[in-house]
Amino acid sequence: MMRGLKQLKKLKGVISVFILLVASFVYAMFQGGFVSWFLFYLVVPLSIYSLLLFIYPISKIKVERKIETREIYSGGKFSATILVKRNNRFPLMYTSFEEKVSDSLQQSTQWKQITFWGMKKEYKWTYEIEQIPRGEHELEGVIISVSDLFGWEKKEVFIPNKKTILVFPNLTDMVYIPIESRYDQGAAASRIQAMKDTSMATGVRSYQPGDRVSWIHWKSFARTQTLKTKEFEDRQSQDLFVLMDRNPSALFEDIVDLTASIMQSIVRSQASTAFLSIGDTRFYIPTVQSEEQLHRVLYHLTKVHADLKKPIEQMILNDLAIGQATSLLYITSNLTYEWIDSIQKTATNLRVCTCFLVKGKELKLKREESSLHQYAASRGIAVQVITKERFAQAFLEVNRS
């Protein structure tokens, strides 16, 4: 039944054209005269075109898409070019092209282009998005619609051409300065994260390009003919733990951008950290040190949503990963008394705790928030209020305070 209705709907235009053609012929036969026959002869070519359009194989049109932008970041410009090809010159009048996209991009730009194609074999269409949102978006294909001059006959076809685009968080270049620097049980302030005590070798590892010649373990090389490098004890600890808050917030995009920038700066400083993101799902990497591990974090931050349904203090309570942390960096836009109490109960080995509190440029601290910050300081938690404009100076301001 449904299939029959669909077929009837497809034939609706042809039936209408045929009825119009017969009606104009009957009118000319009975009315006679120049005007009536002129109308009939005027309708004939239009009707023939509509019938030819009905049998025209629009599904054989080919679509290619070229992404003009290589690396796409949140709030940046995205550009793509659609190239439509066909193998004949059948005249096409009103033609519309529409890029079918996922719901996450529906409001970003105008995805439709209407043109008078004519007899050309190719048509090229370039569109741009000025402020593309962060996330994983789907370009599913192109919907092509054609119509005759008066809209009697209309045809539409969807040509799939799937492409997934990843829009990474907006990254800010920043200088990473360790929040805490330690050697054994002592403490020392330093801006260098990984200085080696070359008087104390703790083991050997495979040689890597860039290792010093003085670090090569020659005895091992003489025995195995394979280059090995001595491993030394680090002067600074690399036990930083980064925790990101995924509570719904108007500043969540700023939190994601700051977190991504911090993770990038840590890895590029040849330091390491653990990373935890808790929401509807739990994402945890115990060590982020290489570019591959950083890419995993950035991929997570590309798709992450503010989907934490419970208070974060309940989610971190008795969390085993946080329980082992000694140096914690918490990124949020809403610090609470409950979180402060919860982190102290959970992270029993915690020595240093810093909170980056993301705020809007125009927002001023209320009296209640100032009291909260004093309470946090009394519990050994340093609170650093930061706005998007000062992301690059995040660690510099922490070390000043």
JOZI-V759416 format. One record per backbone hydrogen bond with DSSP energy under -1.0 kcal/mol. CO is the residue of the C=O (numbers start at 1). NH is the residue of the N-H. E is the energy in kcal/mol with one decimal. If there is no record, write none. Layout:
BEGIN
CO&NH&E / CO&NH&E
END
This chain:
BEGIN
1&5&-1.9 / 2&6&-2.1 / 3&7&-2.3 / 4&8&-2.1 / 5&9&-2.0 / 6&10&-1.9 / 7&11&-1.7 / 11&15&-2.8 / 12&16&-2.1 / 13&17&-2.3 / 14&18&-2.6 / 15&19&-2.5 / 16&20&-2.3 / 17&21&-2.5 / 18&22&-2.5 / 19&23&-2.7 / 20&24&-2.4 / 21&25&-1.9 / 22&26&-2.7 / 23&27&-2.4 / 24&28&-2.1 / 25&29&-2.4 / 26&30&-2.4 / 27&31&-2.8 / 28&32&-1.8 / 33&37&-1.6 / 34&38&-2.4 / 35&39&-2.3 / 36&40&-1.8 / 37&41&-2.6 / 38&42&-1.7 / 39&43&-2.0 / 40&44&-1.9 / 43&47&-2.7 / 44&48&-2.6 / 45&49&-2.4 / 46&50&-2.0 / 47&51&-2.3 / 48&52&-2.5 / 49&53&-2.7 / 50&54&-1.6 / 51&55&-1.2 / 56&58&-1.9 / 57&60&-1.5 / 58&61&-1.5 / 62&85&-2.9 / 64&83&-3.1 / 66&81&-2.6 / 72&168&-2.3 / 73&76&-2.4 / 76&132&-2.0 / 78&129&-2.8 / 79&68&-2.3 / 79&69&-1.1 / 80&127&-2.3 / 81&66&-2.5 / 82&125&-2.7 / 83&64&-2.7 / 84&123&-2.0 / 85&62&-2.7 / 92&118&-3.3 / 93&117&-1.5 / 94&147&-1.5 / 95&115&-3.0 / 96&145&-2.4 / 97&113&-2.8 / 98&143&-3.2 / 100&140&-2.5 / 102&105&-1.9 / 103&106&-1.1 / 105&108&-1.7 / 111&99&-2.2 / 113&97&-3.1 / 115&95&-2.9 / 118&92&-2.3 / 121&86&-1.4 / 123&84&-3.0 / 125&82&-3.8 / 127&80&-2.0 / 129&78&-2.4 / 132&75&-2.7 / 135&167&-2.8 / 137&165&-2.6 / 138&102&-1.8 / 139&163&-2.0 / 140&161&-2.2 / 141&100&-3.1 / 142&159&-2.9 / 143&98&-1.9 / 144&157&-2.3 / 145&96&-2.8 / 146&155&-2.5 / 153&148&-1.5 / 155&146&-2.6 / 157&144&-2.9 / 159&142&-2.2 / 163&139&-3.1 / 165&137&-2.7 / 167&135&-1.8 / 168&74&-2.9 / 181&188&-2.1 / 183&186&-2.1 / 186&183&-1.4 / 195&235&-2.7 / 196&198&-1.2 / 197&200&-1.7 / 200&233&-1.2 / 203&231&-3.6 / 205&229&-3.2 / 208&211&-2.1 / 212&215&-1.1 / 213&216&-1.5 / 215&230&-3.3 / 216&218&-1.2 / 217&221&-1.7 / 218&222&-2.5 / 219&223&-1.4 / 220&224&-2.5 / 221&225&-2.7 / 227&207&-1.6 / 228&217&-2.7 / 229&205&-2.2 / 231&202&-3.4 / 231&203&-1.1 / 233&197&-2.1 / 240&274&-2.5 / 241&329&-3.3 / 242&276&-2.4 / 243&331&-2.6 / 246&308&-2.1 / 249&252&-1.4 / 251&255&-1.9 / 252&256&-2.4 / 253&257&-2.4 / 254&258&-2.5 / 255&259&-2.5 / 256&260&-2.6 / 257&261&-2.1 / 258&262&-2.4 / 259&263&-2.5 / 260&264&-2.2 / 261&265&-2.3 / 262&266&-2.2 / 263&267&-2.0 / 264&268&-2.5 / 266&271&-2.3 / 267&270&-1.9 / 273&288&-2.9 / 274&242&-3.0 / 275&285&-2.4 / 276&244&-2.2 / 277&283&-2.9 / 281&279&-1.7 / 283&277&-2.7 / 285&275&-2.5 / 288&273&-1.0 / 290&294&-2.2 / 291&295&-2.3 / 292&296&-1.6 / 293&297&-1.7 / 294&298&-2.7 / 295&299&-2.5 / 296&300&-1.9 / 297&301&-2.6 / 298&302&-1.5 / 299&303&-1.3 / 300&304&-1.5 / 305&307&-2.0 / 311&314&-1.2 / 311&315&-1.2 / 312&316&-2.1 / 316&319&-2.4 / 319&323&-2.0 / 322&325&-1.5 / 326&351&-3.0 / 326&352&-2.0 / 327&241&-2.5 / 328&354&-2.6 / 329&243&-2.9 / 330&356&-2.9 / 331&245&-2.3 / 332&358&-3.0 / 336&340&-1.7 / 337&341&-2.2 / 338&342&-2.4 / 339&343&-2.8 / 340&344&-1.4 / 341&345&-1.5 / 342&346&-2.1 / 343&347&-2.6 / 346&348&-1.6 / 347&350&-1.3 / 352&328&-2.6 / 353&382&-2.5 / 354&330&-2.9 / 355&384&-3.4 / 356&332&-2.2 / 357&386&-2.6 / 366&370&-2.1 / 367&371&-1.9 / 368&372&-1.9 / 369&373&-2.3 / 370&374&-1.8 / 371&375&-2.1 / 372&376&-2.5 / 373&377&-2.4 / 374&378&-2.0 / 376&381&-2.9 / 377&380&-1.6 / 382&355&-3.3 / 384&357&-2.3 / 386&359&-2.3 / 387&390&-1.8 / 388&391&-1.3 / 391&394&-1.7 / 393&397&-2.4 / 394&398&-1.4 / 395&399&-1.9 / 396&400&-1.0 / 397&401&-1.7
END
